[in-house]
Amino acid sequence: MTHQLFLGEPSSVAAAAEGASLLLDGDEGRHAAAVVRLRVGERYFVADGAGRRLLLEATDVDRASVRGTVLQVADDPAPSPRFVLVQALAKGDRDEQAIEAATELGVDEVVPWQAERSVVVWRGERAAKSLAKWAAVVTRATKQSRRARMPVTSPAVGLTPLVARVGESALTLVLHEDATEPLASVELPHDGDVLLVVGPEGGISQREVEALQSAGARPVRLGSTILRASS
C-alpha cells in the first residue's frame, strides 16, 4: 500500500536532509495524528507542494502532531509541457468534480473561466470564497493522488484574458461538440503550456469559439458522445 502523503511547511521540507527530524504540526499534523492515526514506526510522505517529497518514519506521535526521521529526499522534475485545465464555471459542484479529477490525473494548473453560458457567476466576496473552495479541492486531490507538486489554482478569467493566455500557450485545445479532430490524434509539444478548455453545461458560444480560434486554439472532441461539464 502506498504511504500517506501530507503537505508540510515548504521551507522546512526544502531544508530537510536524510537523517534529520521533521515535525508535522498544524492542520496536517492533527490530520495525521487524529484522523489517519499514524503510529510510531509507520512510514509516510511529506511534500512541499513544489516537487520535493520526503519519506519519513514516525518517531513520536501526539494528539496534534507527528515527528519523524527523514529516510529519503526526492525531487520531482518540473513538468514539461505544463497541462492547464481551463474549466468553465458550472452549477452544483460539477466544476469542482472536474478539477478534482484533473488534479488526480496530473494537471499542473486549473483556471476558472466565467464563460458566457455559465449559470454560476463569481463576483465580489463570492468570487474569493469560491476560488478558495477550488484551492481546497485541489489540495485534497493532491494528497489523495500522492503528488509532490500541487497544481496552481489561478484567479477566474473572462474571455479577453483567456484569449491572451491562448496566444501565450504552446497549444490550446477546446473541447467542442462540433469539432472533427479527435483529441487522441493531437501531437503535443515538448514544452510550454498546453491549455485544455472545457465549457459549461450550455456549451461554448460561437463567439467564444471564434475568439479562441483566432488566437490559435484548436477545437477537438473526445468521441461521438457529449459529456457533462464535470466529465
Beta strands, then each sheet from edge to edge (+ up, - down):
strand 1: 5-7
strand 2: 21-24
strand 3: 43-47
strand 4: 52-61
strand 5: 66-75
strand 6: 82-88
strand 7: 109-113
strand 8: 152-153
strand 9: 171-175
strand 10: 193-198
strand 11: 218-220
sheet 1: 1+ 3+ 4- 5+ 2-
sheet 2: 8+ 7+ 6+ 10+ 9+ 11+
end
